[in-house]
Structure formats: C-alpha cells, structure tokens
Amino acid sequence: MKKSPAVAGKFYTENKDELLKQLDIINPETGFYTYNATEIVFNNEIKNLVETKTDGVMLYIKPLSANLNIDYIANLLKKSTRTSDVIAHGETNSFFVLLPNTSLDGAMCVWNKIKKAIGEKYDLTASAYSITTEDFKTVKAALLGGIEQAQVTENNI
C-alpha cells in the first residue's frame, strides 16, 4: 500500500531532524546549528540575502561571565527571535544570530530585548553587522572585531 504524501513528508522531516543531530549539524539540546555547521549554513543564508536583495543583520552575542547557563540563554534567544531568524553556536558559549529582513535599528531592538530579559543575571556583550556582499568569514571577522571594541569601551567606562 502506498503512503500518502503527508505521512511520507512527516516521516521524512522527523528522520531529517534526527540525522542533522547525528551529523553534529544541529545541537540536540538547543536546536540551534552547531559551531561546526556555522560557516556552511551562514554562507548559504548570506548568499540568499544578497541574491534576493534582502536586508539582514547578524548579531554576535558573547558572555562575559563564566557562570553562563547555556539552556537559559538558548531559551531566551528562542523567545526573543522570530522563526525566520537563524541561530548558531559560536565558540565558547557564544551565539551568532542572523536576522533577515532587519535593519541595524531592528537588530538593536532585538539586542535590547535580550539584554532586558537577562537583566543582571548574566553579563553579555554583542556586536552587529549589516549583511552586504560578504561571505561569513568576512562577517565573522567584523563581528569579532566589534566584540573586542565593545569590551575595550566597556572596560574604559
């Protein structure tokens, strides 16, 4: 007996999600892309934004304290972002968040929402970069440079 397309589609989707976790593309605890997958995923996403002439901003969010609860931050990011946003783990409990159809002002609203929700519980810093024609390696370098600058500014205040 032939399966209906809806049943076959659901079966495929469930198996695909499990496969992505087994291949270390999706983190099973957070549901975000793993650090190993960031370059491939974001190169594809950036290419799509540039080809469709869609605005987009990437945030890099980094903890400044060692007492970070990764589950708490992950849940907060899920609540503070849209389903169309793409989140991936960075190195050392940091996160990359791609916000398609978003301006820098819109990205700052998302960052402020995250900071307000976190309050004094954790010390985080972030940098933002407006997507143009660069690949992820270029965007990442700019974001990391922005984090360094933010940390220098915070330490000098």
C-alpha positions in Angstrom: 0.0 0.0 0.0 1.3 3.4 -1.0 1.8 6.0 1.8 0.1 9.4 1.4 2.4 12.3 0.7 1.6 13.9 4.1 2.6 10.9 6.0 5.7 10.4 3.9 6.6 14.1 4.4 6.2 13.9 8.2 8.3 10.7 8.3 11.0 12.3 6.2 11.1 15.5 8.3 11.4 13.6 11.6 14.2 11.5 10.2 15.9 14.5 8.7 15.9 16.3 12.1 17.4 13.2 13.8 20.0 12.9 11.0 21.1 16.6 11.4 21.6 16.0 15.1 23.6 12.8 14.5 25.8 14.6 11.9 26.5 17.3 14.5 24.8 20.0 12.4 22.0 20.7 15.0 22.7 20.8 18.7 20.2 18.4 20.3 19.8 20.5 23.5 19.2 23.9 21.9 18.0 23.1 18.4 20.5 25.7 17.1 23.1 25.0 14.4 26.4 23.8 15.9 29.7 25.7 15.6 30.9 23.1 13.1 28.0 24.0 10.8 28.1 27.8 11.0 30.2 28.6 8.0 28.2 26.4 5.6 24.9 27.5 7.0 25.6 31.2 7.1 27.4 31.3 3.7 24.2 29.9 2.2 21.9 32.3 4.1 24.1 35.3 3.3 24.2 34.3 -0.4 20.4 34.1 -0.4 20.0 37.5 1.3 22.4 39.1 -1.2 20.8 37.4 -4.3 17.3 38.5 -3.2 18.5 42.0 -2.2 17.0 41.4 1.3 18.2 43.4 4.3 19.8 41.4 7.0 21.9 41.9 10.1 24.0 39.4 12.1 24.5 39.7 15.8 27.3 38.0 17.7 26.4 37.6 21.4 29.2 36.7 23.8 29.0 36.1 27.6 31.5 38.0 29.7 30.9 35.9 32.8 31.8 32.3 33.5 28.6 31.4 35.2 26.6 31.2 32.0 23.7 28.8 31.9 23.5 27.8 28.2 20.0 26.4 28.4 18.7 29.7 29.9 20.4 31.8 27.2 19.2 29.4 24.5 15.6 29.6 25.7 15.9 33.4 25.9 17.1 33.6 22.3 14.3 31.4 21.1 11.8 33.8 22.8 13.5 36.9 21.6 13.8 36.0 17.9 11.5 35.1 15.0 11.2 31.7 13.4 12.8 33.1 10.3 15.9 34.1 12.2 18.9 31.7 12.1 20.8 30.9 15.3 24.1 29.0 15.6 26.5 28.3 18.4 29.8 30.2 18.3 32.9 29.2 20.2 32.9 29.2 24.0 29.1 29.5 24.6 28.6 32.5 22.2 25.9 32.7 19.5 25.5 34.0 16.0 22.0 35.3 15.2 21.1 36.1 11.6 18.1 38.5 11.3 16.8 38.5 7.8 14.5 41.4 6.7 16.0 43.5 9.6 17.9 46.8 9.7 20.6 47.7 12.2 18.0 49.6 14.2 15.8 46.5 14.2 18.8 44.4 15.3 19.4 46.8 18.2 15.8 46.3 19.3 16.3 42.6 19.4 19.6 43.0 21.4 17.9 45.4 23.8 15.0 42.9 24.3 17.6 40.2 25.1 19.5 42.4 27.5 16.3 43.5 29.3 15.2 39.9 29.7 18.6 38.8 31.0 18.8 41.8 33.4 21.6 41.4 35.9 21.7 37.6 35.8 24.4 37.4 33.1 26.9 39.8 31.7 26.7 39.7 27.9 28.1 41.8 25.1 27.2 41.9 21.4 28.2 43.3 18.0 26.1 43.7 14.9 27.0 43.7 11.2 24.7 44.7 8.3 24.9 42.0 5.6 26.1 43.3 2.2 28.0 41.1 -0.2 30.5 39.5 2.1 30.8 35.8 3.0 30.5 34.5 6.5 34.3 34.6 7.1 34.3 38.4 6.5 31.2 38.9 8.5 32.6 36.9 11.4 35.9 38.8 11.4 33.9 42.1 11.6 31.7 40.8 14.4 34.7 39.6 16.4 36.4 42.9 15.9 33.2 44.6 17.1 33.2 42.5 20.3 36.8 43.4 21.0 36.0 47.1 20.6 32.9 46.7 22.8 34.9 45.1 25.5 37.6 47.8 25.4 34.9 50.5 25.5 33.1 48.8 28.5 36.4 48.4 30.4 37.3 52.1 29.9 34.0 53.4 31.2 
